[in-house]
Amino acid sequence: MQLSSQHIKQSIGRTLLRLMPLLLMGVLTLLTFWLVQKNTPHEKSALERVRLHEPDYTINNGTLSALNELGNTKYRILGNKVTHYDDDASIDIATPRMRLFQPDKAPVTVKSDTGHLDGDLTILDLIDNASIFRPAQAATATEPATLRMLATSSYFKVLINDDIIESDRPITLEQGMSIMHSTEGGIFHNVEQSMTLLGQVKGRIERAPRGSPQQ
């Protein structure tokens, strides 16, 4: 019985020796896996990897102004509620109103129900009940008299750096007593304060009465 037990112990010992390399490899594999897991940053979910488009601050009755090279106000944007987003620095504006200023000319006002300003502050989208308004202006030493102008559409895009307002939606243009409708939008050049209508244009043109510009 003793010899048999000793024989069994020797067999187990020889088996363990033969299995030792495999056991060592297994231990090393587990250790390597543990080290990799410990030093690898936790992988976020797909939702976490995408930077969420969420507001980082909101301002009620906010105002954004920009100056020209002479230090005069070039434009001013106002909104009942201004919401800034951290992921792309864009801004949503409730009831936006933008005033564009040109030397010796009447300021132009554009507005809509909602607005979106891109993160570079170069494009302002005006959505729903959008309008461009320029009041009548009497003649000056450098500028001729101008009639009241009102352009309305469902959408206008203000290219801020280019001083251009454009739309690819139908536009109704009122100037003095004249009224025109375009099917494919138009382009307003703020420097000249002139509107070019695109597509099919229909309407009526009325001569301005003598005297001061119509209000």
Salt bridges, closest charged atoms under 4 A:
GLU43 OE2 - ARG49 NH1 3.62
ASP56 OD1 - HIS84 ND1 2.88
ASP86 OD2 - ARG51 NH2 2.53
ASP87 OD1 - HIS53 ND1 2.90
ASP88 OD1 - HIS53 ND1 3.94
ASP92 OD1 - HIS116 ND1 2.71
ASP168 OD1 - ARG169 NE 3.41
GLU174 OE1 - ARG148 NH1 3.66
GLU206 OE2 - ARG204 NE 3.46
